[in-house]
Amino acid sequence: MYMNATSKDLRYKTKAILQAVAAGKQVVIPHRGVPKAVIRAITKSAAVDIPLADEDCVTGMWADREDIDDVAQHVRNLRRGSMPAIGREV
């Protein structure tokens, strides 16, 4: 059984889409009316081959930078400049 979901649905209705996938539906993602992707459940045998994201997957792009000692701290410092200082001392 198929279900269509737009990119807006992916953003705002992620939980419902994942629940539909868990219930056995395949979710088709169209772009300008043309199907471009399908979200479907992963079988247990296929799940073994899929590596899980590690803790620092987002900061991996800085992993080889020699001028950054602590990547996680560097990212926190970058975010500090763009985030409002509500509830914390600056």
C-alpha positions in Angstrom: 0.0 0.0 0.0 1.3 3.5 -0.9 0.9 6.9 0.6 2.0 10.2 -0.9 3.8 12.8 1.2 5.1 16.2 0.1 8.4 17.7 1.2 6.3 19.9 3.5 4.7 16.8 5.0 8.2 15.4 5.6 9.1 18.5 7.6 5.9 18.9 9.6 4.4 15.4 9.7 7.5 13.3 10.2 6.0 11.3 13.1 2.9 10.4 11.1 4.9 9.4 8.1 7.2 7.1 10.2 4.1 5.6 11.8 2.7 4.8 8.4 5.9 3.2 7.4 5.9 1.1 10.6 2.4 0.0 9.7 3.6 -1.4 6.4 2.9 1.5 4.0 5.4 2.8 1.5 5.6 6.6 1.3 6.1 8.1 -2.1 7.8 11.5 -2.3 6.9 13.4 -5.5 8.7 16.5 -6.8 6.6 18.6 -9.2 4.2 15.7 -9.5 6.8 13.1 -10.5 7.7 10.4 -7.9 11.3 10.9 -6.8 11.8 8.7 -3.7 10.1 6.1 -1.6 10.3 5.7 2.1 9.8 2.1 3.3 10.5 0.0 6.3 13.9 -1.7 6.6 13.9 -5.4 6.9 15.9 -6.9 9.8 18.3 -8.6 7.5 19.0 -5.3 5.6 19.3 -3.3 8.9 22.4 -5.3 9.8 24.2 -3.7 6.8 23.3 -0.1 7.6 25.8 1.7 9.7 24.4 3.8 12.5 25.4 7.4 12.6 28.0 8.0 15.2 27.8 10.8 17.8 29.9 13.2 15.8 28.5 12.6 12.4 27.5 16.3 12.0 30.9 17.5 13.0 32.8 15.0 10.9 33.5 17.6 8.3 36.0 19.1 10.7 37.5 15.9 11.9 40.7 16.3 9.9 41.3 20.0 10.8 44.6 20.3 12.7 43.7 23.8 14.0 40.7 22.5 15.9 41.5 20.5 19.0 37.9 19.9 20.2 35.4 19.8 17.3 32.3 19.6 19.6 33.5 22.7 21.5 34.2 24.5 18.2 30.7 23.8 17.0 29.3 25.1 20.3 31.3 28.3 19.9 30.1 28.8 16.4 26.5 28.4 17.5 26.9 30.7 20.5 27.4 33.6 18.1 24.1 33.0 16.2 21.9 32.0 19.1 20.2 34.4 21.4 21.7 34.5 24.9 18.4 33.8 26.7 18.8 32.2 30.1 22.6 32.0 30.0 25.4 34.3 30.9 27.5 35.7 28.0 
